[in-house]
Amino acid sequence: MSLLDIHVLGSPILRQDTTRVEHITPELRRLVDDMFETMEVAKGVGLAAPQVGRSERLCVVDADDTRLVVINPEIVHKEGGIVRGEEGCLSIPEVYADVDRYARVTVRAQDIDGTWYEIEQAANLLGRCLQHEIDHLHGRLFTDRLSLLKRRAAMKEWDYEKTKYPKTLRVLPVGDLPPEKDATKAAASTDAARP
């Protein structure tokens, strides 16, 4: 497994619609493992493929004690009205705002083996996270759901933060890995440098 660079606001791939996954390949399985590791090191609860520069319709989620691989998802039912809650995004670091989302959603998706499943009435953090990540798969960010005034305030915060990411990439330092993974990554990069 390895850490992936996270694309931040301003990177064109964050505004593109994703492509349906037709086949579960060994490469896709590696991507999922790398996405989970990247999400954990970045201290997130969800990560979508466009955030790591990929176009597959896929995200990973670890919220409310539920860890999911979510491939080709669609929201098939929304209920419970609209609730407001604070959101942030690994692609817009240090910017937070209250976002309106459905209280509960039912999501149909495939797992890493390609088997279809449904998450029924996902609520709280899990429901919010699924809605947030599915938005990413359609080129939408949480800031798109804000009122004009709130969006302007968020973008003002981002104007300061984005100077830290001149190439619209957030590179996670290897030092953020737990010691056992840090040693593995260092060994892997040493091996890769060898002919």
Backbone torsions as a table, in degrees:
resi	resn	phi	psi	omega
1	MET	NA	153.2	178.6
2	SER	-147.7	157.2	177.6
3	LEU	-77.6	140.4	178.4
4	LEU	-106.4	149.1	173.0
5	ASP	-72.6	142.2	-179.9
6	ILE	-102.4	125.3	177.5
7	HIS	-74.9	135.4	-179.3
8	VAL	-108.9	168.1	-178.6
9	LEU	-49.2	128.9	-174.5
10	GLY	114.6	-23.0	176.2
11	SER	-76.6	126.4	-175.3
12	PRO	-57.1	-31.6	-175.2
13	ILE	-64.0	-24.3	179.7
14	LEU	-68.7	-15.4	-178.2
15	ARG	-105.6	6.1	-178.2
16	GLN	-98.7	147.5	173.2
17	ASP	-74.2	149.7	-177.4
18	THR	-92.0	169.0	-178.6
19	THR	-105.1	134.7	179.8
20	ARG	-57.3	137.9	176.1
21	VAL	-81.9	121.4	-178.9
22	GLU	-99.4	-27.9	-176.4
23	HIS	-138.2	139.6	174.0
24	ILE	-89.4	112.4	-176.3
25	THR	-112.8	164.5	174.4
26	PRO	-57.8	-36.6	178.7
27	GLU	-63.5	-40.3	179.0
28	LEU	-65.5	-39.2	177.3
29	ARG	-62.4	-41.1	176.9
30	ARG	-64.2	-41.4	178.5
31	LEU	-58.7	-44.7	179.0
32	VAL	-60.5	-45.8	178.0
33	ASP	-59.9	-44.7	179.8
34	ASP	-65.2	-36.2	178.9
35	MET	-66.9	-42.2	176.9
36	PHE	-60.7	-45.9	-178.8
37	GLU	-63.1	-44.1	179.4
38	THR	-61.5	-45.0	179.4
39	MET	-60.4	-43.1	-178.4
40	GLU	-65.8	-45.1	-179.7
41	VAL	-65.2	-36.6	179.1
42	ALA	-78.6	-3.5	178.8
43	LYS	63.1	44.5	176.4
44	GLY	-106.3	174.5	176.7
45	VAL	-117.3	-3.6	177.5
46	GLY	-158.7	152.5	178.5
47	LEU	-153.6	130.0	-179.4
48	ALA	-106.1	151.4	-176.7
49	ALA	-52.0	-42.8	179.7
50	PRO	-59.8	-27.1	179.8
51	GLN	-67.5	-19.8	176.8
52	VAL	-113.0	23.7	173.0
53	GLY	79.3	21.2	-178.5
54	ARG	-115.3	155.4	-175.3
55	SER	-105.8	3.9	-179.8
56	GLU	-71.0	147.8	177.1
57	ARG	-83.2	84.1	-172.5
58	LEU	-155.9	142.2	172.6
59	CYS	-146.5	164.1	174.9
60	VAL	-123.3	147.0	-175.3
61	VAL	-139.7	140.6	172.8
62	ASP	-142.9	89.6	-175.2
63	ALA	-142.5	146.5	178.7
64	ASP	51.5	44.0	179.3
65	ASP	60.3	27.0	178.6
66	THR	-126.9	119.3	-178.9
67	ARG	-109.6	121.2	-173.0
68	LEU	-133.4	143.0	162.8
69	VAL	-99.5	126.4	-172.3
70	VAL	-123.1	103.4	-176.9
71	ILE	-113.5	135.0	-180.0
72	ASN	51.4	48.4	-174.9
73	PRO	-76.7	153.6	168.2
74	GLU	-145.2	143.6	175.6
75	ILE	-83.7	116.7	-175.5
76	VAL	-100.1	-14.2	178.5
77	HIS	-156.4	138.8	177.7
78	LYS	-127.5	138.6	-179.6
79	GLU	-155.4	171.3	175.0
80	GLY	84.9	9.2	179.3
81	GLY	75.0	-171.1	-176.4
82	ILE	-100.8	134.8	175.2
83	VAL	-124.2	149.2	-178.8
84	ARG	-104.7	136.0	178.4
85	GLY	-154.3	154.0	-178.8
86	GLU	-72.5	136.7	176.3
87	GLU	-132.2	152.2	169.9
88	GLY	-132.7	-174.6	-177.5
89	CYS	-155.7	137.2	178.4
90	LEU	-64.0	-19.1	178.3
91	SER	-92.9	-3.4	174.2
92	ILE	-136.2	66.5	-172.0
93	PRO	-58.8	142.0	175.3
94	GLU	69.7	12.3	176.1
95	VAL	-115.5	127.7	-177.7
96	TYR	-133.7	150.5	177.5
97	ALA	-159.9	157.5	175.2
98	ASP	-79.3	127.6	-175.9
99	VAL	-123.7	139.0	176.3
100	ASP	-85.5	128.4	177.0
101	ARG	-139.0	163.7	173.8
102	TYR	-66.8	144.9	-178.1
103	ALA	-64.9	-39.0	-179.3
104	ARG	-141.6	140.7	176.7
105	VAL	-135.3	150.1	169.9
106	THR	-108.9	125.9	-176.2
107	VAL	-118.2	132.7	174.7
108	ARG	-106.3	131.8	-177.2
109	ALA	-157.0	175.7	174.3
110	GLN	-108.4	149.5	176.2
111	ASP	-91.7	-172.9	-175.2
112	ILE	-68.8	-13.0	175.2
113	ASP	-96.9	0.8	180.0
114	GLY	87.2	2.8	-179.7
115	THR	-79.1	132.0	178.4
116	TRP	-74.9	142.8	176.4
117	TYR	-148.6	165.6	175.8
118	GLU	-125.4	137.6	170.8
119	ILE	-102.6	109.8	-174.4
120	GLU	-91.6	135.8	175.1
121	GLN	48.8	47.6	175.6
122	ALA	-65.4	126.4	-176.3
123	ALA	-131.1	-176.6	176.9
124	ASN	55.2	-140.7	-175.8
125	LEU	-65.2	-39.6	-179.7
126	LEU	-61.1	-48.2	179.7
127	GLY	-61.8	-42.9	179.2
128	ARG	-64.7	-43.9	-178.6
129	CYS	-63.5	-44.0	178.5
130	LEU	-60.3	-44.4	179.4
131	GLN	-63.6	-40.8	179.9
132	HIS	-63.1	-47.6	-177.6
133	GLU	-70.0	-37.3	177.2
134	ILE	-65.1	-36.1	172.8
135	ASP	-55.8	-45.5	179.2
136	HIS	-55.0	-37.6	-177.1
137	LEU	-69.8	-10.1	178.0
138	HIS	-118.0	19.6	174.8
139	GLY	76.3	21.2	179.9
140	ARG	-111.3	146.2	176.7
141	LEU	-116.7	161.1	-177.4
142	PHE	-61.2	-28.3	179.6
143	THR	-65.2	-24.0	178.0
144	ASP	-67.1	-20.3	-177.6
145	ARG	-93.8	4.9	-178.7
146	LEU	-91.9	155.8	172.9
147	SER	-64.6	165.0	-178.5
148	LEU	-56.6	-44.7	-178.3
149	LEU	-66.6	-43.2	180.0
150	LYS	-68.1	-35.6	178.0
151	ARG	-65.5	-41.7	177.9
152	ARG	-61.3	-41.2	179.3
153	ALA	-64.7	-42.9	179.3
154	ALA	-64.2	-41.2	-179.7
155	MET	-68.6	-29.6	175.7
156	LYS	-65.9	-41.9	176.0
157	GLU	-63.3	-41.9	-178.3
158	TRP	-65.6	-34.3	178.2
159	ASP	-55.2	-35.3	177.2
160	TYR	-75.9	-46.9	-175.3
161	GLU	-67.4	-35.9	-172.6
162	LYS	-65.1	-17.9	177.9
163	THR	-64.3	-18.6	178.3
164	LYS	-78.6	-9.9	-174.3
165	TYR	-130.7	67.5	-173.6
166	PRO	-61.9	-24.5	179.8
167	LYS	-103.6	19.9	-176.5
168	THR	52.6	32.9	175.9
169	LEU	-129.0	137.9	175.3
170	ARG	-105.8	108.9	-178.0
171	VAL	-96.1	119.9	-179.5
172	LEU	-82.1	128.5	179.8
173	PRO	-68.0	140.4	178.2
174	VAL	-58.1	-30.1	-179.8
175	GLY	-61.5	-14.7	177.9
176	ASP	-79.5	-11.3	179.2
177	LEU	-74.6	147.9	171.0
178	PRO	-58.8	153.3	-174.2
179	PRO	-50.8	-42.5	-177.3
180	GLU	-68.1	-34.9	178.5
181	LYS	-77.0	-32.6	178.4
182	ASP	-60.8	-45.3	-179.9
183	ALA	-64.7	-40.2	179.1
184	THR	-63.6	-44.0	-179.2
185	LYS	-65.4	-42.2	179.4
186	ALA	-62.1	-41.3	178.5
187	ALA	-65.1	-41.4	-179.6
188	ALA	-63.5	-42.4	-178.6
189	SER	-70.5	-31.3	175.7
190	THR	-66.9	-43.8	178.8
191	ASP	-62.7	-39.6	-178.8
192	ALA	-65.3	-29.2	-177.9
193	ALA	-77.4	-17.2	179.5
194	ARG	-77.6	146.8	178.9
195	PRO	-69.8	NA	NA
